[in-house]
Amino acid sequence: MRRTFFAFQPDASTRARLARWVKQSWPALPRPVTESNYHITLCFVGQTSNDQLARLVTYADRVLCNPCELILDQTGYFPKPGILWVGPSQAPPALLELASALQKAPRSVGIKQARSKYVPHLTVARGVEHNVATPLTEPCFRVHVDRFSLFESRQTERGLRYFPLETWFA
C-alpha cells in the first residue's frame, strides 16, 4: 500500500522564494515544511494498492488541466491538524474545476473519503499549536498551474518526502 495524493508544485524558483519568505516572516516556526515538499494538494487519496494506483492513473489520463495563474496572497491556520499555510484569497475557476474532477478519482477506484470543502493551500509548517502572529511581510507569490501529479508520501531517514509517480500536463 502507498499513501498518495494529487497535487501540483510551484516551480523550483518559486519554492525557493517561498522558503526564504517563510524564514524571514516567521523565524521561529516549530516544524517548517521542507522546500522540496511544497505543493498544493488537489485531492488526498490515502492508502492505495497497486491495482488502485493503476486505475487512478487511468482516471487522471482523462482529466483536463486548463492552465491558470494562482496568487498566494494570504495566510491561514487549520487548528485541528496544527497547520500554518499560505494560499490564494481567490482561487481561479480552472483550479477549482481541476480539484473537483480529481476529487472523484478515489471513489472511482473504491476508496472512501470524508467530504470536505476544498481550500487550496500550501502548508508551510506542521505541529503549530496555535495561530502564530501575522507574518512580518504579506505573501504575494504568483504560481503558474499547467500540470498536476500523483504523489506518493514516504517516510525516509530525512523525514517525510513526496515523490511524483506520474505527471499530467495542460
C-alpha positions in Angstrom: 0.0 0.0 0.0 1.1 3.5 -0.8 -0.1 6.8 0.7 -1.0 9.0 -2.3 -2.4 12.4 -3.3 -2.9 14.5 -6.4 -1.2 17.9 -6.2 0.9 20.4 -8.1 4.2 22.0 -7.1 5.2 25.6 -7.8 8.4 25.7 -9.9 11.8 25.5 -8.1 12.4 29.2 -8.2 9.0 30.0 -6.6 9.6 27.3 -3.9 13.0 28.8 -3.1 11.4 32.3 -2.8 8.6 30.9 -0.6 11.1 29.2 1.7 13.1 32.5 2.1 9.8 34.4 2.8 8.8 31.8 5.4 12.1 32.0 7.2 12.0 35.8 7.2 8.3 36.2 8.1 8.1 33.5 10.8 11.7 32.9 12.0 10.6 30.6 14.9 8.2 28.1 13.3 8.2 24.7 15.2 8.2 22.3 12.2 8.6 24.2 8.9 7.9 22.1 5.8 10.9 21.3 3.6 11.1 23.4 0.5 11.2 20.3 -1.7 7.8 19.2 -0.2 6.0 22.4 -1.0 2.9 21.6 -3.0 -0.8 22.4 -3.3 -3.0 19.3 -2.8 -5.8 18.9 -5.3 -7.1 15.6 -3.8 -5.8 13.5 -0.9 -6.3 9.8 -1.9 -4.8 7.9 1.0 -3.7 4.3 1.2 -3.6 2.9 -2.3 -3.0 -0.6 -3.6 -1.0 -1.2 -6.8 -4.3 -2.0 -8.7 -6.0 1.1 -7.4 -2.9 3.1 -8.3 -3.1 1.9 -11.9 -6.8 2.8 -12.1 -6.1 6.3 -10.6 -3.6 6.9 -13.4 -6.1 5.8 -16.0 -8.7 8.1 -14.4 -6.3 11.1 -14.3 -5.5 10.5 -18.0 -9.0 11.7 -18.8 -8.8 14.8 -16.6 -8.4 18.1 -18.3 -5.9 20.6 -16.8 -6.5 24.1 -18.1 -3.6 26.4 -17.3 -4.2 29.2 -14.8 -2.4 31.6 -12.5 -2.7 31.3 -8.8 -1.7 34.1 -6.5 -0.7 33.0 -3.0 -1.6 36.2 -1.1 -3.0 35.2 2.3 -2.1 33.0 5.3 -4.2 30.7 7.3 -4.2 28.2 10.1 -6.0 24.9 10.5 -6.1 24.3 14.2 -7.1 20.6 14.4 -4.0 19.4 12.4 -1.9 22.4 13.5 -1.1 23.5 10.0 0.1 27.0 9.0 -0.4 27.8 5.4 -0.3 30.3 2.5 -2.9 30.3 -0.2 -4.9 32.3 -2.6 -7.6 34.8 -1.4 -9.4 33.9 -4.7 -8.9 30.6 -6.4 -9.2 30.6 -10.2 -12.1 28.6 -11.6 -9.8 26.4 -13.6 -8.1 25.3 -10.4 -11.4 24.6 -8.7 -12.5 22.6 -11.7 -9.3 20.5 -11.7 -9.6 19.8 -8.0 -13.3 18.9 -8.4 -12.5 16.4 -11.2 -9.7 14.8 -9.2 -11.7 14.5 -6.0 -13.9 12.0 -7.8 -10.9 9.7 -8.5 -10.7 7.9 -5.1 -14.3 6.9 -5.2 -13.9 5.6 -8.8 -11.3 3.1 -7.5 -13.2 2.1 -4.4 -11.5 4.4 -1.8 -14.0 6.0 0.6 -13.3 9.6 1.7 -14.8 12.1 4.0 -16.2 15.1 2.2 -14.8 18.5 3.0 -14.7 21.9 1.3 -11.7 22.3 -0.9 -9.4 25.0 0.4 -6.3 25.4 -1.9 -3.3 26.0 0.3 0.4 25.3 0.6 1.5 24.1 4.1 4.5 25.9 5.4 4.6 24.4 8.9 3.1 21.5 10.9 2.7 20.9 14.6 1.7 24.6 15.2 -0.2 24.6 18.5 -1.9 28.0 18.0 -2.2 30.5 15.2 1.1 32.3 15.1 1.4 36.1 14.7 0.7 37.7 11.3 3.8 37.3 9.1 6.3 40.1 9.1 5.5 40.7 5.4 2.4 39.6 3.5 2.8 36.9 0.9 2.5 37.6 -2.8 3.6 34.7 -5.0 2.4 34.0 -8.5 2.2 30.3 -9.4 1.6 29.1 -12.9 -0.5 25.9 -12.9 0.0 23.9 -16.0 0.4 20.4 -14.7 -0.5 18.1 -11.8 1.0 14.9 -10.4 0.1 11.9 -8.4 2.4 11.9 -5.5 3.4 9.2 -3.0 4.2 10.2 0.6 7.1 8.2 2.0 8.8 8.3 5.4 12.6 8.4 4.8 15.7 8.8 7.0 15.5 12.6 6.3 11.8 12.8 7.2 8.6 12.8 5.2 9.2 13.2 1.4 6.8 13.4 -1.5 7.7 11.7 -4.8 5.8 12.3 -8.1 4.7 8.9 -9.6 3.0 10.4 -12.7 2.6 13.9 -14.1 -0.1 15.3 -16.5 0.4 18.5 -18.4 -2.1 21.1 -19.7 
